[in-house]
Amino acid sequence: ALRSALGRDVTDEIRTMHPPKVYEKLIHLYYIGDYLPEISPNAMLKTEQIQVLKKQDKPYSATWQGGLSVKAYDDTLDSIHKHHSADLDQDAKIQEHLDNENIRKAYRRLETDLKARGLFKCNYWNYARECCRCTMLFSLSLWFTLKGTATWHYLTGALFMAMFWHQLVFTAHDAGHNEITGKTDIDHFIGVFIADFIGGLSLGWWKDNHNVHHIVTNHPEHDPDIQHLPFLAISTKFFNHLYSTYYKKVLYFDSVARFFIKYQHYLYYLILSFGRFNLHRLSFVYLFTVKDVRTRKLELVGITCFFVWFGSLISTLPNWKIRMAYIFVSYMLTFPLHVQITLSHFGMSTEDKGANEPFPSKMLRTTMDVDCPEWLDWFHGGLQYQAVHHLFPRIPRHNLRQCVPFIRQFCDEVGLHYYMYNFSTGNGVVLGTLKSVADQVQFMNKVAKNNASIWA
């Protein structure tokens, strides 16, 4: 994350990712000079001109094209992708003429306003409800698993376990961002208890990965959250054997990748259903290979405890077939979480707009929100407001909905586009992006086959 910030003004990134003591006191220990204001070669547009060019953020809802067939599916995705891509292209043209310094100043005014309204303060009654919900799900899982007498009883227990892990991750995410107490050490240990001891996943890995994602969102070379070769690719840039600065290795676009990417818009949900298994792998790689891990021993103890209690639980099941089924059901049915995680970014821009792009412009260009009824907020766990969250990562997730009107007002003021789709349309945007990349692989294969026939 720091390497990607070289030569750039990252004032807003520092302020939004850290508590006030960091940028008010500690940062001055590293002061060496002032950053000169940028000199933009583009003519700035007036507010009236922006409003003429800028499409209003009217909700777009996709409609199914035809019957239940592969062609209807493909046609629907093509239609959604065409509409969404047109919006992205239009916004890119407008952004070239926006006053970047005005955007930064308006963003800082917005931050001050949200703080004054108390939206950075955590209401702990919300976490009392979270505790009740998670306790209920875990209790139901244990009851069906330990008291069950039929296969469907055990698999119902696995279902509730998946729901329990799904909901629990949201609070671990909050702790990783210091949203709960605002105190780094306390929130870190809360996060380790939840992620490692109860979930079997490394909070340290997640923070290391996620902090980079927040700074270089949707950058193919830098953002690990979109580096999923050989299984998924959201940009044709991955065809070029990119070097991942996070994983420090080349992401080869080989024959295996060609196969999966060719069909990724069909395999997307199936691939995501294996996401929890992959998180175990990433956790172990991080804890055993990374040199500087904050609480390595504690996390290893936590993950060991997870496998002890979870292993003990499944050992009570009647036979190995039911045990394997229990593991796969409880793990694979967490796939809605991975859908929610990828939904906000996979359909958005992956362009690099250079060092002068303001932080809020980049976050709104690379992130979309999901429009859902308020009663369903518990299910999404704050992931439905990832654009708001990326702008202000330390705002408690239970306050994100209240921030939306102010984000809209900010976007109207400075000329940026706030992307929000309903859940089904948002999925269509992601699948449409995946299909557009898959179509390029199909085209490359046809060209290669045609060339081979010519030279044969």
C-alpha positions as CSV (number, residue, x, y, z in Angstrom):
1,A,0.0,0.0,0.0
2,L,2.8,2.4,0.9
3,R,4.7,1.6,-2.4
4,S,1.6,2.5,-4.4
5,A,1.5,5.9,-2.6
6,L,4.9,7.0,-3.7
7,G,4.8,10.5,-5.3
8,R,1.1,11.0,-4.5
9,D,-0.9,13.1,-2.1
10,V,-2.4,10.5,0.2
11,T,-3.7,12.9,2.9
12,D,-7.2,11.6,2.6
13,E,-6.1,8.0,2.6
14,I,-4.2,8.5,5.8
15,R,-7.0,10.4,7.5
16,T,-9.7,7.9,6.5
17,M,-7.8,4.7,7.4
18,H,-6.3,5.9,10.8
19,P,-7.6,7.3,14.1
20,P,-7.0,11.1,14.6
21,K,-3.9,10.6,16.8
22,V,-2.1,9.2,13.8
23,Y,-2.5,12.1,11.5
24,E,-2.7,14.8,14.2
25,K,0.4,13.7,16.3
26,L,2.4,10.7,15.0
27,I,2.5,11.8,11.3
28,H,4.5,14.9,12.2
29,L,7.5,12.8,13.2
30,Y,7.9,11.9,9.5
31,Y,7.3,15.4,8.1
32,I,9.9,16.5,5.4
33,G,8.0,19.1,3.4
34,D,4.7,20.3,1.8
35,Y,3.1,18.7,-1.2
36,L,2.7,21.2,-4.1
37,P,-0.8,21.6,-5.5
38,E,-1.4,19.9,-8.8
39,I,-1.4,21.8,-12.1
40,S,-4.2,20.4,-14.2
41,P,-4.0,20.7,-18.0
42,N,-7.7,20.2,-18.3
43,A,-10.2,23.1,-18.3
44,M,-12.5,22.8,-15.3
45,L,-16.2,22.6,-15.8
46,K,-18.7,24.7,-14.0
47,T,-21.4,23.1,-11.9
48,E,-24.0,23.9,-14.5
49,Q,-22.0,22.2,-17.3
50,I,-21.4,19.2,-15.1
51,Q,-25.1,18.8,-14.5
52,V,-25.8,18.9,-18.3
53,L,-23.3,16.1,-19.0
54,K,-23.8,14.1,-15.9
55,K,-26.5,11.5,-15.9
56,Q,-28.5,11.6,-12.7
57,D,-28.1,8.7,-10.4
58,K,-31.5,7.2,-11.3
59,P,-32.0,3.6,-10.2
60,Y,-31.5,1.2,-13.1
61,S,-33.2,-2.2,-12.9
62,A,-32.4,-5.0,-15.3
63,T,-35.1,-7.1,-17.0
64,W,-34.7,-10.7,-18.1
65,Q,-34.3,-11.1,-21.9
66,G,-36.5,-14.0,-23.0
67,G,-37.0,-17.4,-21.5
68,L,-35.0,-19.8,-19.4
69,S,-32.2,-20.5,-21.8
70,V,-28.5,-19.9,-22.1
71,K,-29.1,-17.4,-24.9
72,A,-31.6,-15.5,-22.7
73,Y,-29.0,-15.5,-19.9
74,D,-26.3,-14.2,-22.2
75,D,-28.5,-11.6,-23.8
76,T,-29.5,-10.2,-20.4
77,L,-25.9,-10.0,-19.2
78,D,-24.9,-8.2,-22.5
79,S,-27.7,-5.7,-22.1
80,I,-26.8,-4.9,-18.4
81,H,-23.1,-4.7,-19.3
82,K,-23.8,-2.3,-22.2
83,H,-25.8,0.0,-20.0
84,H,-23.3,0.0,-17.1
85,S,-20.2,0.4,-19.4
86,A,-21.8,3.4,-21.0
87,D,-22.2,5.0,-17.6
88,L,-18.6,4.3,-16.7
89,D,-17.4,5.7,-20.0
90,Q,-19.5,8.9,-19.6
91,D,-18.3,9.4,-16.0
92,A,-14.7,8.9,-17.1
93,K,-15.0,11.7,-19.6
94,I,-16.6,14.0,-17.0
95,Q,-14.0,13.3,-14.4
96,E,-11.2,14.5,-16.7
97,H,-12.7,18.0,-16.3
98,L,-13.5,18.1,-12.6
99,D,-11.7,20.3,-10.1
100,N,-9.7,17.7,-8.1
101,E,-8.9,20.2,-5.3
102,N,-12.5,21.1,-5.0
103,I,-13.4,17.4,-4.7
104,R,-10.8,17.0,-1.9
105,K,-12.1,20.0,0.0
106,A,-15.7,19.0,-0.3
107,Y,-14.8,15.5,0.9
108,R,-13.1,16.9,4.0
109,R,-16.1,19.1,4.7
110,L,-18.3,16.0,4.4
111,E,-16.1,14.2,6.9
112,T,-16.4,17.0,9.4
113,D,-20.2,17.1,8.9
114,L,-20.6,13.4,9.5
115,K,-18.5,13.6,12.6
116,A,-20.5,16.5,13.9
117,R,-23.7,14.4,13.3
118,G,-22.3,11.7,15.5
119,L,-22.1,9.1,12.7
120,F,-18.5,8.1,13.7
121,K,-19.8,7.0,17.1
122,C,-20.7,3.4,17.8
123,N,-24.1,2.5,19.3
124,Y,-23.3,-0.7,21.3
125,W,-26.9,-1.7,21.4
126,N,-26.5,-2.7,17.7
127,Y,-23.8,-5.2,18.8
128,A,-26.0,-6.5,21.5
129,R,-28.4,-7.5,18.7
130,E,-25.6,-8.9,16.7
131,C,-24.6,-11.1,19.7
132,C,-28.1,-12.3,20.2
133,R,-28.5,-13.2,16.5
134,C,-25.1,-15.1,16.3
135,T,-25.8,-16.9,19.6
136,M,-29.2,-18.0,18.3
137,L,-27.7,-19.3,15.1
138,F,-24.9,-21.1,16.9
139,S,-27.3,-22.6,19.4
140,L,-29.6,-23.9,16.6
141,S,-26.6,-25.4,14.9
142,L,-25.4,-27.2,18.0
143,W,-28.9,-28.4,18.8
144,F,-29.5,-29.9,15.4
145,T,-26.0,-31.4,15.2
146,L,-25.9,-32.9,18.7
147,K,-29.5,-33.8,19.2
148,G,-30.3,-34.9,15.6
149,T,-31.3,-38.4,14.7
150,A,-31.7,-38.1,10.9
151,T,-29.4,-36.9,8.1
152,W,-31.6,-33.9,7.5
153,H,-31.2,-32.9,11.1
154,Y,-27.4,-32.9,10.8
155,L,-27.4,-31.0,7.5
156,T,-29.8,-28.4,9.0
157,G,-27.2,-28.0,11.8
158,A,-24.6,-27.4,9.0
159,L,-26.9,-24.8,7.4
160,F,-27.1,-22.9,10.7
161,M,-23.4,-23.1,11.2
162,A,-22.9,-21.5,7.7
163,M,-25.3,-18.8,8.7
164,F,-23.5,-18.3,12.0
165,W,-20.1,-17.9,10.2
166,H,-21.7,-15.6,7.6
167,Q,-23.0,-13.2,10.2
168,L,-19.9,-13.4,12.4
169,V,-17.6,-12.2,9.7
170,F,-19.3,-8.8,9.6
171,T,-18.2,-8.1,13.2
172,A,-14.7,-9.3,12.5
173,H,-14.6,-6.9,9.6
174,D,-15.7,-4.1,12.0
175,A,-13.0,-4.9,14.5
176,G,-10.4,-4.9,11.8
177,H,-11.4,-1.4,10.9
178,N,-11.4,-0.3,14.6
179,E,-15.1,0.6,14.3
180,I,-16.2,-1.0,17.6
181,T,-14.2,0.6,20.4
182,G,-11.9,2.8,18.3
183,K,-8.9,1.4,20.2
184,T,-6.6,-0.5,18.0
185,D,-5.4,-3.2,20.5
186,I,-8.9,-3.9,21.9
187,D,-10.5,-4.2,18.5
188,H,-7.7,-6.3,17.3
189,F,-8.2,-8.9,20.0
190,I,-11.9,-8.8,19.5
191,G,-11.3,-9.6,15.8
192,V,-8.8,-12.3,16.6
193,F,-11.2,-14.0,18.9
194,I,-14.0,-14.0,16.3
195,A,-12.0,-14.7,13.2
196,D,-9.4,-17.1,14.5
197,F,-10.9,-18.9,17.5
198,I,-14.5,-19.1,16.2
199,G,-14.0,-18.9,12.4
200,G,-10.6,-20.5,11.9
201,L,-9.3,-17.7,9.7
202,S,-6.5,-15.2,10.3
203,L,-7.5,-11.7,11.2
204,G,-3.9,-10.6,10.6
205,W,-4.0,-11.9,7.0
206,W,-7.4,-10.2,6.4
207,K,-6.1,-6.8,7.7
208,D,-2.9,-7.1,5.7
209,N,-4.9,-7.9,2.5
210,H,-7.8,-5.6,3.2
211,N,-5.8,-2.4,4.0
212,V,-4.1,-2.7,0.6
213,H,-7.5,-3.2,-1.1
214,H,-8.7,0.0,0.5
215,I,-5.8,2.0,-0.9
216,V,-5.5,0.6,-4.4
217,T,-9.1,-0.6,-5.0
218,N,-9.6,-2.5,-8.2
219,H,-6.1,-2.0,-9.5
220,P,-5.2,-5.2,-11.4
221,E,-1.5,-5.2,-10.4
222,H,-1.9,-4.1,-6.7
223,D,-5.4,-5.1,-5.4
224,P,-5.3,-8.7,-4.1
225,D,-9.1,-8.7,-3.8
226,I,-9.4,-8.9,-7.6
227,Q,-6.5,-11.2,-8.3
228,H,-8.2,-14.6,-8.7
229,L,-6.4,-16.3,-11.6
230,P,-6.8,-18.9,-12.8
231,F,-10.5,-19.0,-11.9
232,L,-11.8,-15.4,-12.4
233,A,-10.7,-12.2,-14.2
234,I,-12.6,-9.0,-14.3
235,S,-10.3,-7.3,-16.8
236,T,-8.5,-8.2,-20.0
237,K,-5.4,-6.8,-18.4
238,F,-5.0,-10.1,-16.6
239,F,-4.3,-11.7,-20.1
240,N,-0.8,-10.0,-19.9
241,H,0.7,-12.2,-17.2
242,L,0.5,-9.4,-14.6
243,Y,2.9,-9.2,-11.7
244,S,1.1,-9.0,-8.4
245,T,2.8,-6.5,-6.1
246,Y,0.9,-8.0,-3.1
247,Y,1.7,-11.7,-3.7
248,K,5.0,-10.8,-5.3
249,K,4.6,-13.2,-8.2
250,V,3.5,-13.3,-11.8
251,L,-0.2,-14.2,-12.3
252,Y,0.1,-16.4,-15.4
253,F,-2.7,-16.5,-17.9
254,D,-2.1,-20.1,-18.9
255,S,-4.3,-22.8,-20.5
256,V,-6.0,-23.5,-17.1
257,A,-6.9,-19.9,-16.8
258,R,-8.1,-19.7,-20.3
259,F,-10.5,-22.6,-19.7
260,F,-12.0,-21.1,-16.5
261,I,-12.2,-17.5,-17.7
262,K,-13.9,-18.7,-20.9
263,Y,-16.8,-20.0,-18.7
264,Q,-16.5,-17.8,-15.7
265,H,-19.9,-16.1,-16.0
266,Y,-21.4,-19.6,-15.7
267,L,-19.1,-20.9,-13.0
268,Y,-19.0,-17.7,-10.8
269,Y,-21.3,-18.9,-8.0
270,L,-19.9,-22.4,-8.0
271,I,-16.4,-21.0,-7.7
272,L,-17.4,-18.7,-4.8
273,S,-18.9,-21.6,-2.9
274,F,-15.3,-22.8,-2.3
275,G,-14.3,-19.4,-1.0
276,R,-14.1,-20.5,2.7
277,F,-11.7,-23.3,1.9
278,N,-9.5,-20.8,0.1
279,L,-9.5,-18.4,3.1
280,H,-8.0,-21.2,5.2
281,R,-5.2,-21.6,2.7
282,L,-4.5,-17.9,2.6
283,S,-4.5,-17.7,6.4
284,F,-1.9,-20.5,6.7
285,V,0.3,-19.1,3.9
286,Y,0.3,-15.7,5.7
287,L,0.9,-17.0,9.2
288,F,3.7,-19.4,8.1
289,T,5.5,-17.3,5.4
290,V,5.1,-13.6,6.3
291,K,8.0,-12.3,8.4
292,D,6.2,-9.6,10.5
293,V,2.9,-10.8,11.9
294,R,1.6,-8.9,14.8
295,T,0.2,-11.7,17.0
296,R,1.3,-14.8,15.1
297,K,1.4,-17.1,18.1
298,L,-2.0,-16.0,19.3
299,E,-3.5,-16.5,15.9
300,L,-2.0,-20.0,15.5
301,V,-3.4,-20.9,18.9
302,G,-6.8,-19.5,17.9
303,I,-6.9,-21.4,14.6
304,T,-5.8,-24.6,16.4
305,C,-8.7,-24.1,18.9
306,F,-11.1,-23.7,16.0
307,F,-10.1,-27.1,14.5
308,V,-10.3,-28.7,17.9
309,W,-13.8,-27.5,18.7
310,F,-15.1,-27.9,15.1
311,G,-13.4,-31.3,14.7
312,S,-14.9,-32.4,18.1
313,L,-18.3,-31.3,16.9
314,I,-18.3,-33.3,13.6
315,S,-16.8,-36.3,15.4
316,T,-20.2,-36.8,17.1
317,L,-21.8,-37.4,13.8
318,P,-22.7,-41.1,13.0
319,N,-20.4,-41.8,10.0
320,W,-17.7,-40.3,7.7
321,K,-20.2,-39.7,4.9
322,I,-22.4,-37.4,7.1
323,R,-19.3,-35.7,8.5
324,M,-18.0,-34.9,5.0
325,A,-21.5,-33.7,4.0
326,Y,-21.6,-31.5,7.1
327,I,-18.2,-29.9,6.3
328,F,-19.1,-29.2,2.7
329,V,-22.6,-27.9,3.5
330,S,-21.4,-25.6,6.3
331,Y,-18.5,-24.3,4.2
332,M,-20.1,-24.0,0.8
333,L,-23.3,-22.3,2.1
334,T,-21.2,-19.3,3.2
335,F,-21.1,-18.4,-0.5
336,P,-23.6,-15.5,-0.2
337,L,-20.8,-13.7,1.8
338,H,-18.4,-14.1,-1.1
339,V,-21.1,-12.8,-3.5
340,Q,-21.6,-9.8,-1.2
341,I,-17.8,-9.1,-1.1
342,T,-17.3,-9.3,-4.8
343,L,-20.5,-7.6,-5.8
344,S,-19.3,-4.1,-4.8
345,H,-16.2,-4.2,-7.0
346,F,-16.2,-6.8,-9.8
347,G,-18.3,-4.8,-12.1
348,M,-16.6,-1.5,-11.6
349,S,-13.7,0.3,-13.2
350,T,-10.2,-1.1,-13.1
351,E,-8.5,1.8,-14.8
352,D,-5.5,3.6,-13.3
353,K,-6.3,7.4,-13.5
354,G,-2.8,8.4,-12.3
355,A,-1.4,10.0,-9.1
356,N,-3.6,13.1,-9.2
357,E,-6.9,11.3,-8.9
358,P,-8.6,12.3,-5.6
359,F,-9.2,9.5,-3.1
360,P,-13.0,9.9,-3.1
361,S,-13.1,9.9,-6.9
362,K,-11.3,6.6,-7.0
363,M,-13.5,5.0,-4.4
364,L,-16.7,6.0,-6.1
365,R,-15.4,4.9,-9.5
366,T,-14.3,1.5,-8.3
367,T,-17.2,0.7,-5.9
368,M,-20.9,0.3,-6.1
369,D,-23.6,0.1,-3.4
370,V,-26.6,-2.2,-3.2
371,D,-30.1,-0.9,-2.7
372,C,-32.0,-3.0,-0.2
373,P,-34.8,-2.5,2.3
374,E,-33.8,-1.5,5.8
375,W,-35.2,-4.6,7.4
376,L,-32.6,-6.6,5.3
377,D,-29.6,-4.7,6.5
378,W,-28.7,-7.5,9.0
379,F,-28.3,-9.9,6.1
380,H,-25.8,-7.8,4.2
381,G,-23.9,-6.7,7.3
382,G,-22.8,-3.4,5.9
383,L,-21.5,-4.8,2.6
384,Q,-24.4,-3.3,0.8
385,Y,-22.8,0.2,1.5
386,Q,-19.3,-0.5,0.4
387,A,-19.0,2.8,-1.5
388,V,-19.8,4.7,1.7
389,H,-17.5,2.3,3.7
390,H,-14.6,2.9,1.3
391,L,-15.0,6.7,1.7
392,F,-15.1,6.4,5.5
393,P,-13.9,3.0,6.7
394,R,-14.1,4.0,10.4
395,I,-17.8,4.8,10.4
396,P,-19.6,2.0,12.3
397,R,-21.5,-0.1,9.7
398,H,-24.8,0.4,11.5
399,N,-24.6,4.1,10.6
400,L,-23.8,3.6,6.9
401,R,-27.4,3.8,5.8
402,Q,-27.7,7.2,7.4
403,C,-24.7,8.5,5.4
404,V,-26.2,7.7,2.0
405,P,-28.1,11.0,1.6
406,F,-25.0,13.0,2.4
407,I,-22.9,11.0,-0.1
408,R,-25.5,11.7,-2.8
409,Q,-25.4,15.4,-2.0
410,F,-21.6,15.4,-2.1
411,C,-21.6,13.6,-5.5
412,D,-24.1,16.1,-6.9
413,E,-22.0,19.0,-5.6
414,V,-18.7,17.9,-7.2
415,G,-19.9,16.0,-10.2
416,L,-19.2,12.4,-9.3
417,H,-21.5,9.4,-9.9
418,Y,-22.7,7.4,-6.9
419,Y,-23.4,3.9,-8.2
420,M,-26.3,2.0,-6.5
421,Y,-28.2,-1.0,-8.0
422,N,-30.6,-3.4,-6.5
423,F,-29.2,-6.8,-5.6
424,S,-30.3,-8.7,-8.7
425,T,-29.1,-5.9,-11.1
426,G,-25.8,-5.6,-9.2
427,N,-25.3,-9.3,-9.7
428,G,-26.1,-8.8,-13.4
429,V,-23.5,-6.0,-13.6
430,V,-20.8,-8.4,-12.2
431,L,-21.8,-11.3,-14.4
432,G,-21.9,-9.0,-17.4
433,T,-18.4,-7.9,-16.7
434,L,-17.3,-11.5,-16.3
435,K,-19.0,-12.4,-19.6
436,S,-17.3,-9.5,-21.5
437,V,-13.9,-10.8,-20.4
438,A,-14.9,-14.3,-21.3
439,D,-16.0,-13.2,-24.7
440,Q,-12.5,-11.8,-25.3
441,V,-11.1,-15.3,-24.5
442,Q,-13.5,-16.8,-27.0
443,F,-12.4,-14.3,-29.6
444,M,-8.7,-15.0,-28.9
445,N,-9.4,-18.8,-29.3
446,K,-11.1,-18.2,-32.6
447,V,-8.3,-16.1,-33.9
448,A,-5.7,-18.7,-32.8
449,K,-7.7,-21.5,-34.4
450,N,-8.1,-19.5,-37.7
451,N,-4.4,-18.7,-37.8
452,A,-3.6,-22.4,-37.2
453,S,-5.8,-23.5,-40.1
454,I,-4.2,-20.9,-42.4
455,W,-0.6,-22.1,-41.6
456,A,-1.6,-25.8,-41.6
